[in-house]
Amino acid sequence: MLKHVSSSNLSPYKVQKCLSRDTVSLSSSLSFGSSGMQEPLSSRSSSTSSLHDVLPRPSKCTIKVYTKVLCADMEYKTLCINQQTTSKDVVRMLLSKFKMKHRDPNLFYLTMEVWMRKTGIPIRSVVVLEDDAHPAELQACHPRGESSKFSMKMRRGGLVKVFGGSCLMAGSLYKSLLVSDRTCITDLIQLVLHCYNSTEHHEKFSIFEISCTKDYERRLHPTEFPLQIQQEWPNNEHFAFQLRRNVEGIQRRLPWLRSPEPSGKSNLQWLYGRSSLGLHSLSENDDAFNTYENCFYI
């Protein structure tokens, strides 16, 4: 005798759904929050980004920098910096506070003096900080029981005279600046602009090397070093640096340029004629680094 068997009321779709109730798909666009309710992934991603927004920013701290190299009457300056402030940033901040933006920041660097007591006898250690070092991090890593001291020091440099100041101020002939051997042409242009309190961009200007003996002029590349170029001159009285405004339509990538202006010889003679002092010349036996004693000339 055959028995009647009724078909199940569950559809294959529902059976598959029931079997996959405990299955989690990685490609699902829904997720479960802590409350057990479903929420879109987009809301979770926005929540994650909001967590990054509320993360604490680098904390600030104060450091004391001894700056007698800048001002003999002031022993130190206190600065507020953060963990990302570099030694070069500190140097620029100090020059700005002392109103010495026309001084070459490459001439200065920071040292960290540490006194340690391990065997009862104090041991002094002086560390020269690189330009990309972070003084705040170094101070935070230093033990509290040991004293530390930041000082500003000065490197050796040389005197460079730049003619052509009339393009920035009428009647001005030249500026004499103390620069480092690591100072490039771009840095030198910025220093000259600071001397005239000019807010123009340095890319609007170029510096030319002028020679009256070889009767030529050469536009210097922004990455060249003026002190090195000056040391290669056989006679400083026959060479000079001149600042000029860039002319529209001239490609600035050219290594040298002959302009329709007077030749290098006549141009340099014109500079000599305008200056009653003449160009500052160094004897062949003198080193450009020994022409000053911790001072600058304007």
C-alpha positions in Angstrom: 0.0 0.0 0.0 1.4 3.3 -1.0 1.5 6.1 1.5 0.9 9.7 0.5 4.0 11.9 1.0 3.4 15.6 1.1 6.0 17.9 -0.3 7.8 20.2 2.1 6.6 23.8 2.4 10.2 25.1 2.5 11.4 26.3 -0.9 15.0 25.6 -2.0 15.8 29.3 -1.5 14.6 29.2 2.1 16.5 26.0 2.8 19.7 27.5 1.4 19.0 30.6 3.5 18.6 28.6 6.7 21.7 26.6 6.0 23.7 29.8 5.5 22.4 31.7 8.5 25.6 31.1 10.4 27.8 31.8 7.4 29.6 35.2 7.2 30.5 36.5 3.8 33.5 38.7 3.5 32.0 40.4 0.4 28.9 41.4 2.3 28.1 45.1 2.3 26.6 44.8 5.8 28.3 44.4 9.2 27.2 44.0 12.8 28.1 46.6 15.3 28.5 46.1 19.1 24.7 46.5 19.5 24.0 43.6 17.2 22.3 45.8 14.6 23.4 45.9 11.0 25.2 48.9 9.8 26.7 49.7 6.4 30.5 49.5 6.0 30.6 53.1 4.8 29.5 54.2 8.3 32.2 52.1 9.8 34.9 53.5 7.6 33.7 57.0 8.4 33.9 56.1 12.1 37.4 54.9 11.6 38.4 58.1 9.9 36.8 60.1 12.7 39.0 58.2 15.1 42.1 59.4 13.2 40.8 62.9 13.4 40.6 62.8 17.2 44.1 61.4 17.7 46.2 63.8 19.7 48.6 66.0 17.8 52.3 66.2 18.6 52.6 67.8 22.0 54.5 71.0 22.4 57.4 71.7 24.7 59.8 74.5 25.6 63.6 74.4 25.1 66.2 76.8 26.2 68.9 77.7 23.7 72.0 79.7 24.6 72.6 82.3 21.9 75.6 84.4 22.9 76.9 83.8 19.4 74.1 86.1 18.2 73.9 88.6 21.1 76.5 88.8 23.8 74.1 90.6 26.1 71.4 87.9 26.0 72.4 84.5 27.5 69.6 82.4 26.1 66.2 82.3 24.4 63.2 80.1 25.3 61.3 78.6 22.3 58.1 76.7 22.1 58.5 73.8 19.6 56.9 70.4 18.9 58.2 67.0 18.1 58.5 67.7 14.4 60.6 70.9 14.8 64.1 70.4 13.4 67.4 72.0 14.4 67.4 74.1 11.2 63.8 75.3 12.1 65.1 76.3 15.5 68.0 78.3 13.9 65.6 80.1 11.7 63.3 80.9 14.6 66.2 82.4 16.6 67.4 84.5 13.6 63.8 85.8 13.2 63.5 86.6 16.9 66.8 88.5 16.8 65.7 90.3 13.6 68.6 88.8 11.7 66.8 87.3 8.7 69.6 88.7 6.5 72.1 86.4 8.2 72.9 83.0 6.6 71.2 80.2 8.5 73.7 77.7 7.1 76.3 79.4 9.2 74.7 78.2 12.4 74.0 74.9 14.1 72.9 73.5 17.4 74.8 71.5 20.0 73.4 69.5 22.9 75.6 69.4 26.1 74.8 66.6 28.5 76.1 66.1 32.0 75.9 62.5 33.3 76.7 61.1 36.7 77.3 57.3 36.6 80.2 56.8 39.1 79.7 60.0 41.1 82.0 62.0 38.8 80.1 64.2 36.3 80.9 63.5 32.7 80.4 66.2 30.1 79.4 65.2 26.5 78.7 67.6 23.6 76.8 66.4 20.6 76.6 68.3 17.3 73.0 68.1 16.1 72.3 67.5 12.4 70.0 70.0 10.6 67.2 67.4 10.5 67.5 66.4 14.2 64.5 67.0 16.5 65.6 68.7 19.7 62.2 68.1 21.4 62.6 64.3 21.0 66.2 64.4 22.3 65.1 66.4 25.3 62.2 64.0 26.0 64.5 61.0 25.8 67.0 62.5 28.3 66.7 61.3 31.9 65.4 63.8 34.3 68.3 63.4 36.7 70.8 64.5 34.1 71.1 68.1 32.9 71.1 69.0 29.2 71.8 72.3 27.4 71.2 73.4 23.8 73.6 76.0 22.4 73.8 77.8 19.1 77.2 77.7 17.4 78.7 79.2 14.2 80.4 77.6 11.3 83.2 79.0 9.3 82.2 81.0 6.2 83.5 83.6 3.8 82.6 87.1 2.6 80.7 87.4 -0.7 79.9 90.7 -2.4 76.9 90.9 -4.7 76.4 93.8 -7.0 73.2 94.8 -8.7 71.2 96.1 -5.7 69.8 98.9 -7.9 67.3 96.3 -9.3 65.7 96.2 -5.8 66.5 99.7 -4.5 67.4 102.8 -6.5 70.9 104.0 -5.7 72.1 100.8 -4.0 75.3 99.3 -5.4 76.1 96.1 -3.6 75.7 94.0 -0.5 78.5 92.2 1.3 77.3 89.0 3.1 78.9 86.4 5.2 77.8 83.0 3.9 78.6 79.3 4.5 80.4 77.0 2.1 77.2 75.0 1.8 75.1 78.0 0.8 73.9 77.8 -2.8 73.0 80.5 -5.3 69.3 80.2 -4.4 70.1 80.8 -0.7 72.3 83.8 -1.6 69.4 85.4 -3.6 67.1 85.0 -0.7 69.6 86.6 1.7 70.0 89.6 -0.6 66.2 89.9 -0.8 66.0 89.9 3.0 68.6 92.6 3.1 66.3 94.9 1.1 63.2 93.7 3.0 61.8 92.5 -0.4 58.9 90.0 -0.5 59.5 89.0 -4.1 60.1 85.4 -5.0 63.7 84.3 -5.5 62.9 82.7 -8.9 62.4 86.2 -10.3 66.2 86.8 -10.0 69.4 85.3 -11.1 73.1 85.9 -10.2 75.7 86.3 -12.9 79.4 85.7 -12.7 81.1 88.6 -14.6 84.7 88.6 -15.8 86.5 91.5 -17.4 89.7 89.6 -18.3 87.9 86.9 -20.2 85.1 89.3 -21.4 82.2 87.0 -20.5 79.3 86.7 -18.1 77.7 83.5 -17.0 74.4 82.9 -15.3 75.0 80.7 -12.3 72.9 77.6 -11.7 70.7 77.7 -8.5 72.6 74.8 -7.0 76.1 76.2 -7.4 78.0 77.4 -4.4 79.3 81.0 -4.6 82.2 80.5 -2.1 83.6 77.7 -4.1 83.3 79.7 -7.3 85.0 82.7 -5.7 87.9 80.6 -4.4 88.6 79.5 -8.0 89.0 83.1 -9.2 92.6 83.9 -10.0 92.1 87.5 -9.1 89.1 88.8 -7.2 89.5 92.3 -8.7 88.6 90.9 -12.2 85.5 89.0 -11.2 82.2 89.9 -9.5 78.7 88.5 -8.7 75.8 90.6 -10.0 72.1 90.2 -9.2 69.6 90.7 -12.1 66.0 90.3 -12.7 65.0 87.5 -15.0 63.8 88.8 -18.4 60.5 87.4 -19.8 60.9 84.8 -22.5 64.4 83.7 -21.5 64.7 80.1 -20.6 66.1 79.9 -17.0 67.6 76.4 -17.6 70.4 77.8 -19.8 73.7 77.4 -18.1 75.0 80.7 -19.3 73.6 83.6 -21.3 75.1 86.5 -23.3 72.7 89.4 -22.9 72.4 92.5 -25.1 73.7 94.6 -22.2 77.3 95.8 -22.1 79.9 93.1 -22.2 81.4 91.6 -19.1 84.5 93.8 -19.2 82.6 97.1 -19.6 79.9 96.0 -17.1 82.5 95.2 -14.5 84.3 98.5 -15.1 81.0 100.2 -14.6 80.7 98.5 -11.3 84.2 99.6 -10.3 83.4 103.1 -11.3 80.2 103.3 -9.2 82.0 102.0 -6.1 84.6 104.2 -4.4 85.6 101.2 -2.3 86.2 98.9 -5.2 85.8 95.1 -4.9 87.0 93.6 -1.7 90.0 91.5 -2.8 91.8 88.7 -1.0 95.4 88.0 -1.5 96.2 84.7 -3.2 97.6 83.3 0.1 94.6 84.2 2.2 91.7 81.9 2.8 88.2 83.2 2.3 87.2 81.5 5.5 89.6 83.7 7.6 88.4 87.1 6.4 86.1 87.7 9.3 85.7 87.1 13.0 82.2 86.1 13.8 80.7 89.2 12.1 78.8 90.2 9.0 78.9 93.1 6.7 76.0 95.0 4.9 
